[in-house]
Amino acid sequence: MWRWTLLTAALLTAAVGYRSVAGAQSPQTGERVDFVRDVQPIFVTYCYDCHGPEKQMNGFRVDRRADARRGGTAVMIAGTAASSRLYLRLIGSTYGRQMPVEGDRPRPEEIDTIRRWIDQGAVWPDAASGDPPVLPLDAATVRAFSGGRHGVDLSALET
């Protein structure tokens, strides 16, 4: 009997937890948060002065996806804003100085947009990544390195 009680309690806890997470992930309007339309303008307005292309305080920048995520997994934990330092530093000083340190702070609805974006998986499209393009590899160099690794006579590759 106690097994059924324990199982029922576990299932109810899981269901309530799922509803809480699912509710937190969906915006009040029922619309997904779009990085380019909703989040990037907030970053530009409030974050770029200290964490943008010209200045990267503490080595952190939000103008490039790879650099924003390089700060470690705790900076932006996709799917859980409540554990992401990016969000926690916007809402108060419990986890360090509240950001931004100088100037205007984002309005509550802008902070909520960032929270929803992170809770929805922090989707940051390639087209808006700001990352430098990856240059294609030189085919002759690739062949030479590959041949060298596999014991091929590299003098035969010279033309």
Backbone as JSON Lines, residues from 0, in Angstrom:
{"i":0,"aa":"M","n":[0.81,-1.2,0.0],"ca":[0.0,0.0,0.0],"c":[0.85,1.26,0.0]}
{"i":1,"aa":"W","n":[1.93,1.23,0.82],"ca":[2.78,2.42,0.89],"c":[3.47,2.68,-0.44]}
{"i":2,"aa":"R","n":[3.68,1.62,-1.24],"ca":[4.29,1.8,-2.56],"c":[3.38,2.62,-3.47]}
{"i":3,"aa":"W","n":[2.07,2.32,-3.42],"ca":[1.13,3.07,-4.24],"c":[1.07,4.53,-3.81]}
{"i":4,"aa":"T","n":[1.12,4.75,-2.52],"ca":[1.1,6.12,-1.99],"c":[2.35,6.86,-2.44]}
{"i":5,"aa":"L","n":[3.49,6.2,-2.34],"ca":[4.75,6.81,-2.76],"c":[4.75,7.08,-4.26]}
{"i":6,"aa":"L","n":[4.26,6.11,-5.03],"ca":[4.21,6.27,-6.49],"c":[3.27,7.41,-6.88]}
{"i":7,"aa":"T","n":[2.12,7.48,-6.23],"ca":[1.16,8.56,-6.51],"c":[1.76,9.91,-6.16]}
{"i":8,"aa":"A","n":[2.41,10.0,-5.03],"ca":[3.04,11.26,-4.62],"c":[4.13,11.67,-5.61]}
{"i":9,"aa":"A","n":[4.92,10.71,-6.07],"ca":[5.98,11.01,-7.04],"c":[5.39,11.49,-8.37]}
{"i":10,"aa":"L","n":[4.33,10.83,-8.82],"ca":[3.7,11.23,-10.07],"c":[3.07,12.62,-9.96]}
{"i":11,"aa":"L","n":[2.41,12.9,-8.85],"ca":[1.83,14.23,-8.66],"c":[2.9,15.31,-8.6]}
{"i":12,"aa":"T","n":[4.0,15.03,-7.91],"ca":[5.1,15.98,-7.84],"c":[5.68,16.23,-9.23]}
{"i":13,"aa":"A","n":[5.86,15.16,-10.0],"ca":[6.39,15.32,-11.36],"c":[5.43,16.11,-12.23]}
{"i":14,"aa":"A","n":[4.13,15.85,-12.09],"ca":[3.15,16.56,-12.91],"c":[3.12,18.04,-12.56]}
{"i":15,"aa":"V","n":[3.15,18.36,-11.27],"ca":[3.15,19.77,-10.85],"c":[4.44,20.44,-11.32]}
{"i":16,"aa":"G","n":[5.57,19.75,-11.17],"ca":[6.85,20.3,-11.64],"c":[6.84,20.54,-13.13]}
{"i":17,"aa":"Y","n":[6.27,19.6,-13.89],"ca":[6.21,19.76,-15.34],"c":[5.34,20.96,-15.7]}
{"i":18,"aa":"R","n":[4.2,21.09,-15.04],"ca":[3.32,22.23,-15.33],"c":[4.02,23.54,-15.03]}
{"i":19,"aa":"S","n":[4.79,23.58,-13.93],"ca":[5.5,24.81,-13.58],"c":[6.53,25.15,-14.64]}
{"i":20,"aa":"V","n":[7.3,24.14,-15.07],"ca":[8.32,24.38,-16.08],"c":[7.68,24.74,-17.41]}
{"i":21,"aa":"A","n":[6.64,24.01,-17.8],"ca":[5.99,24.28,-19.07],"c":[5.37,25.67,-19.07]}
{"i":22,"aa":"G","n":[4.77,26.06,-17.94],"ca":[4.18,27.38,-17.85],"c":[5.24,28.46,-17.94]}
{"i":23,"aa":"A","n":[6.42,28.21,-17.35],"ca":[7.48,29.21,-17.37],"c":[8.08,29.33,-18.77]}
{"i":24,"aa":"Q","n":[7.99,28.27,-19.56],"ca":[8.62,28.31,-20.87],"c":[7.76,28.99,-21.91]}
{"i":25,"aa":"S","n":[6.48,29.09,-21.69],"ca":[5.66,29.69,-22.72],"c":[5.34,31.14,-22.36]}
{"i":26,"aa":"P","n":[5.57,32.07,-23.27],"ca":[5.27,33.46,-22.99],"c":[3.78,33.63,-22.75]}
{"i":27,"aa":"Q","n":[3.44,34.69,-22.06],"ca":[2.05,34.94,-21.75],"c":[1.23,35.12,-23.03]}
{"i":28,"aa":"T","n":[1.85,35.6,-24.08],"ca":[1.14,35.81,-25.34],"c":[1.01,34.51,-26.14]}
{"i":29,"aa":"G","n":[1.67,33.43,-25.69],"ca":[1.63,32.18,-26.43],"c":[2.64,32.16,-27.57]}
{"i":30,"aa":"E","n":[3.45,33.18,-27.66],"ca":[4.41,33.31,-28.75],"c":[5.82,33.02,-28.23]}
{"i":31,"aa":"R","n":[6.61,32.32,-29.03],"ca":[8.0,32.07,-28.65],"c":[8.8,33.35,-28.73]}
{"i":32,"aa":"V","n":[9.76,33.47,-27.82],"ca":[10.64,34.62,-27.83],"c":[11.64,34.44,-28.96]}
{"i":33,"aa":"D","n":[11.78,35.44,-29.81],"ca":[12.71,35.4,-30.94],"c":[13.94,36.21,-30.57]}
{"i":34,"aa":"F","n":[15.11,35.63,-30.75],"ca":[16.35,36.31,-30.36],"c":[16.51,37.63,-31.09]}
{"i":35,"aa":"V","n":[16.4,37.62,-32.41],"ca":[16.66,38.83,-33.21],"c":[15.63,39.92,-32.91]}
{"i":36,"aa":"R","n":[14.39,39.54,-32.82],"ca":[13.32,40.52,-32.62],"c":[13.23,41.0,-31.17]}
{"i":37,"aa":"D","n":[13.4,40.08,-30.2],"ca":[13.1,40.4,-28.81],"c":[14.32,40.57,-27.91]}
{"i":38,"aa":"V","n":[15.31,39.7,-28.04],"ca":[16.42,39.67,-27.09],"c":[17.6,40.54,-27.52]}
{"i":39,"aa":"Q","n":[17.98,40.43,-28.77],"ca":[19.16,41.18,-29.24],"c":[19.02,42.69,-29.01]}
{"i":40,"aa":"P","n":[17.85,43.3,-29.26],"ca":[17.73,44.73,-28.98],"c":[17.95,45.07,-27.49]}
{"i":41,"aa":"I","n":[17.57,44.18,-26.6],"ca":[17.81,44.41,-25.17],"c":[19.3,44.36,-24.89]}
{"i":42,"aa":"F","n":[19.99,43.36,-25.45],"ca":[21.44,43.27,-25.3],"c":[22.12,44.53,-25.83]}
{"i":43,"aa":"V","n":[21.7,44.98,-27.0],"ca":[22.32,46.17,-27.61],"c":[22.12,47.39,-26.71]}
{"i":44,"aa":"T","n":[20.92,47.56,-26.2],"ca":[20.6,48.74,-25.4],"c":[21.29,48.75,-24.04]}
{"i":45,"aa":"Y","n":[21.32,47.61,-23.36],"ca":[21.77,47.59,-21.97],"c":[23.12,46.9,-21.73]}
{"i":46,"aa":"C","n":[23.59,46.09,-22.65],"ca":[24.76,45.25,-22.37],"c":[25.99,45.58,-23.21]}
{"i":47,"aa":"Y","n":[25.79,46.07,-24.44],"ca":[26.91,46.24,-25.36],"c":[27.96,47.24,-24.87]}
{"i":48,"aa":"D","n":[27.58,48.23,-24.08],"ca":[28.56,49.22,-23.61],"c":[29.69,48.55,-22.84]}
{"i":49,"aa":"C","n":[29.39,47.52,-22.08],"ca":[30.41,46.84,-21.28],"c":[30.76,45.44,-21.78]}
{"i":50,"aa":"H","n":[29.87,44.83,-22.56],"ca":[30.07,43.45,-23.01],"c":[29.79,43.31,-24.49]}
{"i":51,"aa":"G","n":[30.25,44.28,-25.28],"ca":[29.99,44.28,-26.71],"c":[31.26,44.19,-27.53]}
{"i":52,"aa":"P","n":[31.22,44.64,-28.78],"ca":[32.36,44.49,-29.68],"c":[33.58,45.31,-29.29]}
{"i":53,"aa":"E","n":[33.38,46.43,-28.61],"ca":[34.52,47.3,-28.29],"c":[35.07,47.1,-26.89]}
{"i":54,"aa":"K","n":[34.28,46.58,-26.0],"ca":[34.7,46.42,-24.61],"c":[34.1,45.13,-24.07]}
{"i":55,"aa":"Q","n":[34.93,44.33,-23.41],"ca":[34.45,43.06,-22.85],"c":[34.89,42.97,-21.39]}
{"i":56,"aa":"M","n":[34.12,43.56,-20.5],"ca":[34.46,43.51,-19.08],"c":[34.41,42.07,-18.6]}
{"i":57,"aa":"N","n":[35.41,41.71,-17.8],"ca":[35.57,40.34,-17.29],"c":[35.62,39.31,-18.41]}
{"i":58,"aa":"G","n":[36.0,39.73,-19.61],"ca":[36.13,38.82,-20.74],"c":[34.82,38.29,-21.27]}
{"i":59,"aa":"F","n":[33.7,38.91,-20.87],"ca":[32.38,38.43,-21.29],"c":[31.8,39.37,-22.32]}
{"i":60,"aa":"R","n":[31.23,38.79,-23.37],"ca":[30.57,39.6,-24.39],"c":[29.3,38.93,-24.87]}
{"i":61,"aa":"V","n":[28.3,39.77,-25.21],"ca":[27.0,39.24,-25.63],"c":[26.69,39.58,-27.09]}
{"i":62,"aa":"D","n":[27.67,40.08,-27.82],"ca":[27.43,40.38,-29.23],"c":[27.76,39.18,-30.11]}
{"i":63,"aa":"R","n":[28.39,38.17,-29.57],"ca":[28.72,36.95,-30.31],"c":[28.26,35.74,-29.52]}
{"i":64,"aa":"R","n":[27.55,34.87,-30.17],"ca":[27.01,33.69,-29.51],"c":[28.1,32.84,-28.87]}
{"i":65,"aa":"A","n":[29.15,32.53,-29.61],"ca":[30.2,31.66,-29.07],"c":[30.85,32.29,-27.85]}
{"i":66,"aa":"D","n":[31.08,33.59,-27.87],"ca":[31.7,34.25,-26.73],"c":[30.76,34.33,-25.54]}
{"i":67,"aa":"A","n":[29.47,34.54,-25.79],"ca":[28.5,34.59,-24.69],"c":[28.42,33.23,-24.0]}
{"i":68,"aa":"R","n":[28.52,32.18,-24.76],"ca":[28.43,30.84,-24.19],"c":[29.77,30.34,-23.66]}
{"i":69,"aa":"R","n":[30.85,31.0,-24.04],"ca":[32.17,30.6,-23.58],"c":[32.33,30.83,-22.09]}
{"i":70,"aa":"G","n":[31.54,31.72,-21.52],"ca":[31.64,32.04,-20.1],"c":[31.37,30.86,-19.19]}
{"i":71,"aa":"G","n":[31.07,29.75,-19.73],"ca":[30.81,28.56,-18.94],"c":[29.34,28.21,-19.0]}
{"i":72,"aa":"T","n":[29.03,27.01,-18.6],"ca":[27.65,26.55,-18.71],"c":[26.72,27.31,-17.78]}
{"i":73,"aa":"A","n":[27.23,27.89,-16.71],"ca":[26.37,28.58,-15.75],"c":[25.93,29.95,-16.24]}
{"i":74,"aa":"V","n":[26.57,30.51,-17.27],"ca":[26.2,31.84,-17.75],"c":[24.81,31.81,-18.36]}
{"i":75,"aa":"M","n":[24.59,30.92,-19.29],"ca":[23.28,30.75,-19.92],"c":[22.96,29.27,-19.96]}
{"i":76,"aa":"I","n":[22.2,28.8,-19.01],"ca":[21.81,27.4,-19.01],"c":[20.49,27.32,-19.75]}
{"i":77,"aa":"A","n":[20.58,26.9,-21.0],"ca":[19.38,26.84,-21.83],"c":[18.33,25.97,-21.17]}
{"i":78,"aa":"G","n":[17.14,26.54,-21.02],"ca":[16.03,25.82,-20.43],"c":[15.79,26.14,-18.97]}
{"i":79,"aa":"T","n":[16.7,26.86,-18.32],"ca":[16.5,27.19,-16.91],"c":[17.13,28.52,-16.54]}
{"i":80,"aa":"A","n":[16.36,29.57,-16.69],"ca":[16.85,30.91,-16.35],"c":[17.18,31.03,-14.87]}
{"i":81,"aa":"A","n":[16.46,30.31,-14.04],"ca":[16.67,30.39,-12.6],"c":[18.06,29.93,-12.18]}
{"i":82,"aa":"S","n":[18.77,29.23,-13.06],"ca":[20.13,28.78,-12.77],"c":[21.17,29.49,-13.63]}
{"i":83,"aa":"S","n":[20.76,30.43,-14.45],"ca":[21.66,31.11,-15.39],"c":[22.14,32.43,-14.81]}
{"i":84,"aa":"R","n":[23.45,32.59,-14.72],"ca":[24.01,33.82,-14.16],"c":[23.58,35.05,-14.94]}
{"i":85,"aa":"L","n":[23.43,34.94,-16.24],"ca":[23.0,36.08,-17.05],"c":[21.69,36.63,-16.5]}
{"i":86,"aa":"Y","n":[20.74,35.79,-16.27],"ca":[19.43,36.21,-15.74],"c":[19.54,36.64,-14.28]}
{"i":87,"aa":"L","n":[20.23,35.85,-13.46],"ca":[20.32,36.15,-12.04],"c":[20.99,37.5,-11.77]}
{"i":88,"aa":"R","n":[21.95,37.87,-12.61],"ca":[22.62,39.17,-12.42],"c":[21.73,40.33,-12.85]}
{"i":89,"aa":"L","n":[20.72,40.06,-13.66],"ca":[19.77,41.11,-14.06],"c":[18.72,41.37,-12.99]}
{"i":90,"aa":"I","n":[18.37,40.35,-12.23],"ca":[17.25,40.5,-11.3],"c":[17.65,40.94,-9.9]}
{"i":91,"aa":"G","n":[18.94,40.91,-9.58],"ca":[19.34,41.34,-8.24],"c":[20.8,41.12,-7.99]}
{"i":92,"aa":"S","n":[21.21,41.33,-6.74],"ca":[22.62,41.26,-6.4],"c":[22.96,40.05,-5.53]}
{"i":93,"aa":"T","n":[22.08,39.09,-5.42],"ca":[22.35,37.9,-4.62],"c":[23.53,37.11,-5.19]}
{"i":94,"aa":"Y","n":[23.68,37.09,-6.51],"ca":[24.72,36.29,-7.17],"c":[25.79,37.17,-7.8]}
{"i":95,"aa":"G","n":[26.07,38.31,-7.21],"ca":[27.05,39.26,-7.74],"c":[26.38,40.6,-8.0]}
{"i":96,"aa":"R","n":[27.15,41.54,-8.48],"ca":[26.61,42.88,-8.73],"c":[25.49,42.81,-9.77]}
{"i":97,"aa":"Q","n":[24.44,43.56,-9.5],"ca":[23.33,43.6,-10.44],"c":[23.78,44.32,-11.7]}
{"i":98,"aa":"M","n":[23.39,43.78,-12.84],"ca":[23.74,44.34,-14.13],"c":[22.55,45.04,-14.75]}
{"i":99,"aa":"P","n":[22.79,46.04,-15.55],"ca":[24.07,46.72,-15.74],"c":[24.43,47.56,-14.52]}
{"i":100,"aa":"V","n":[25.74,47.71,-14.31],"ca":[26.24,48.44,-13.16],"c":[25.95,49.94,-13.32]}
{"i":101,"aa":"E","n":[26.15,50.44,-14.52],"ca":[25.93,51.87,-14.78],"c":[24.81,52.04,-15.79]}
{"i":102,"aa":"G","n":[24.18,53.19,-15.73],"ca":[23.13,53.5,-16.7],"c":[21.8,52.88,-16.33]}
{"i":103,"aa":"D","n":[20.88,52.97,-17.27],"ca":[19.53,52.45,-17.05],"c":[19.54,50.94,-17.01]}
{"i":104,"aa":"R","n":[18.65,50.41,-16.21],"ca":[18.46,48.96,-16.14],"c":[17.28,48.58,-17.04]}
{"i":105,"aa":"P","n":[17.29,47.35,-17.52],"ca":[16.15,46.89,-18.32],"c":[14.86,46.96,-17.5]}
{"i":106,"aa":"R","n":[13.78,47.25,-18.19],"ca":[12.46,47.25,-17.56],"c":[12.09,45.83,-17.18]}
{"i":107,"aa":"P","n":[11.19,45.65,-16.21],"ca":[10.8,44.29,-15.79],"c":[10.32,43.42,-16.95]}
{"i":108,"aa":"E","n":[9.59,43.99,-17.91],"ca":[9.12,43.18,-19.04],"c":[10.27,42.76,-19.95]}
{"i":109,"aa":"E","n":[11.34,43.56,-20.02],"ca":[12.51,43.18,-20.82],"c":[13.28,42.05,-20.12]}
{"i":110,"aa":"I","n":[13.39,42.14,-18.81],"ca":[14.04,41.06,-18.05],"c":[13.22,39.78,-18.18]}
{"i":111,"aa":"D","n":[11.9,39.91,-18.16],"ca":[11.04,38.74,-18.34],"c":[11.23,38.13,-19.73]}
{"i":112,"aa":"T","n":[11.45,38.97,-20.74],"ca":[11.71,38.46,-22.09],"c":[12.98,37.61,-22.11]}
{"i":113,"aa":"I","n":[14.02,38.08,-21.44],"ca":[15.27,37.31,-21.37],"c":[15.04,36.02,-20.6]}
{"i":114,"aa":"R","n":[14.29,36.1,-19.51],"ca":[13.99,34.89,-18.75],"c":[13.26,33.87,-19.62]}
{"i":115,"aa":"R","n":[12.24,34.31,-20.34],"ca":[11.48,33.39,-21.19],"c":[12.35,32.83,-22.31]}
{"i":116,"aa":"W","n":[13.22,33.66,-22.88],"ca":[14.11,33.21,-23.94],"c":[15.03,32.09,-23.43]}
{"i":117,"aa":"I","n":[15.6,32.28,-22.26],"ca":[16.48,31.24,-21.69],"c":[15.66,30.0,-21.36]}
{"i":118,"aa":"D","n":[14.49,30.18,-20.74],"ca":[13.64,29.04,-20.4],"c":[13.2,28.26,-21.64]}
{"i":119,"aa":"Q","n":[13.07,28.95,-22.76],"ca":[12.67,28.29,-24.01],"c":[13.84,27.65,-24.74]}
{"i":120,"aa":"G","n":[15.03,27.71,-24.17],"ca":[16.18,27.04,-24.77],"c":[17.25,27.98,-25.29]}
{"i":121,"aa":"A","n":[17.1,29.29,-25.11],"ca":[18.09,30.28,-25.52],"c":[18.53,30.08,-26.97]}
{"i":122,"aa":"V","n":[17.56,29.95,-27.86],"ca":[17.86,29.75,-29.28],"c":[18.46,31.03,-29.83]}
{"i":123,"aa":"W","n":[19.66,30.9,-30.37],"ca":[20.41,32.03,-30.92],"c":[20.79,31.64,-32.34]}
{"i":124,"aa":"P","n":[20.03,32.08,-33.35],"ca":[20.23,31.59,-34.73],"c":[21.62,31.9,-35.28]}
{"i":125,"aa":"D","n":[22.07,31.01,-36.16],"ca":[23.39,31.18,-36.78],"c":[23.51,32.53,-37.47]}
{"i":126,"aa":"A","n":[22.46,32.96,-38.16],"ca":[22.51,34.22,-38.91],"c":[22.74,35.42,-38.01]}
{"i":127,"aa":"A","n":[22.37,35.31,-36.73],"ca":[22.53,36.43,-35.8],"c":[23.65,36.17,-34.79]}
{"i":128,"aa":"S","n":[24.46,35.15,-35.04],"ca":[25.47,34.76,-34.05],"c":[26.57,35.79,-33.87]}
{"i":129,"aa":"G","n":[26.85,36.57,-34.92],"ca":[27.93,37.55,-34.82],"c":[29.3,36.91,-34.83]}
{"i":130,"aa":"D","n":[29.35,35.59,-34.93],"ca":[30.63,34.89,-34.94],"c":[31.31,35.09,-36.28]}
{"i":131,"aa":"P","n":[32.65,35.21,-36.29],"ca":[33.35,35.33,-37.56],"c":[33.14,34.07,-38.39]}
{"i":132,"aa":"P","n":[33.05,34.22,-39.71],"ca":[32.82,33.04,-40.56],"c":[34.0,32.08,-40.51]}
{"i":133,"aa":"V","n":[33.69,30.82,-40.62],"ca":[34.72,29.79,-40.66],"c":[35.22,29.71,-42.1]}
{"i":134,"aa":"L","n":[36.52,29.89,-42.28],"ca":[37.09,29.85,-43.61],"c":[37.24,28.4,-44.08]}
{"i":135,"aa":"P","n":[37.01,28.14,-45.36],"ca":[37.17,26.77,-45.86],"c":[38.64,26.35,-45.83]}
{"i":136,"aa":"L","n":[38.85,25.07,-45.65],"ca":[40.2,24.53,-45.62],"c":[40.77,24.43,-47.03]}
{"i":137,"aa":"D","n":[42.07,24.62,-47.16],"ca":[42.75,24.47,-48.44],"c":[42.88,22.97,-48.72]}
{"i":138,"aa":"A","n":[42.34,22.53,-49.86],"ca":[42.3,21.1,-50.19],"c":[43.7,20.48,-50.26]}
{"i":139,"aa":"A","n":[44.66,21.17,-50.84],"ca":[46.01,20.62,-50.96],"c":[46.65,20.44,-49.58]}
{"i":140,"aa":"T","n":[46.42,21.36,-48.68],"ca":[46.97,21.25,-47.33],"c":[46.33,20.09,-46.59]}
{"i":141,"aa":"V","n":[45.03,19.92,-46.75],"ca":[44.34,18.81,-46.1],"c":[44.9,17.48,-46.6]}
{"i":142,"aa":"R","n":[45.1,17.37,-47.91],"ca":[45.67,16.13,-48.48],"c":[47.06,15.88,-47.92]}
{"i":143,"aa":"A","n":[47.88,16.91,-47.83],"ca":[49.24,16.75,-47.33],"c":[49.24,16.29,-45.88]}
{"i":144,"aa":"F","n":[48.42,16.92,-45.03],"ca":[48.37,16.51,-43.63],"c":[47.83,15.1,-43.5]}
{"i":145,"aa":"S","n":[46.81,14.78,-44.26],"ca":[46.23,13.45,-44.2],"c":[47.25,12.4,-44.64]}
{"i":146,"aa":"G","n":[47.96,12.71,-45.72],"ca":[48.98,11.78,-46.2],"c":[50.1,11.6,-45.18]}
{"i":147,"aa":"G","n":[50.49,12.67,-44.52],"ca":[51.53,12.59,-43.5],"c":[51.11,11.75,-42.31]}
{"i":148,"aa":"R","n":[49.86,11.81,-41.95],"ca":[49.36,11.03,-40.81],"c":[49.3,9.54,-41.12]}
{"i":149,"aa":"H","n":[49.08,9.21,-42.39],"ca":[48.9,7.81,-42.75],"c":[50.12,7.22,-43.44]}
{"i":150,"aa":"G","n":[51.26,7.88,-43.32],"ca":[52.5,7.34,-43.85],"c":[52.64,7.38,-45.36]}
{"i":151,"aa":"V","n":[51.92,8.25,-46.03],"ca":[52.04,8.37,-47.47],"c":[53.25,9.23,-47.79]}
{"i":152,"aa":"D","n":[53.97,8.87,-48.83],"ca":[55.13,9.65,-49.26],"c":[54.65,10.99,-49.77]}
{"i":153,"aa":"L","n":[54.93,12.06,-49.01],"ca":[54.45,13.39,-49.35],"c":[55.11,13.97,-50.58]}
{"i":154,"aa":"S","n":[56.27,13.45,-50.98],"ca":[56.93,13.98,-52.18],"c":[56.11,13.65,-53.41]}
{"i":155,"aa":"A","n":[55.3,12.6,-53.34],"ca":[54.46,12.23,-54.48],"c":[53.32,13.25,-54.65]}
{"i":156,"aa":"L","n":[52.99,13.98,-53.6],"ca":[51.9,14.95,-53.67],"c":[52.33,16.27,-54.29]}
{"i":157,"aa":"E","n":[53.66,16.5,-54.31],"ca":[54.14,17.77,-54.86],"c":[53.95,17.79,-56.37]}
{"i":158,"aa":"T","n":[53.53,18.95,-56.86],"ca":[53.35,19.08,-58.31],"c":[54.16,20.2,-58.85]}
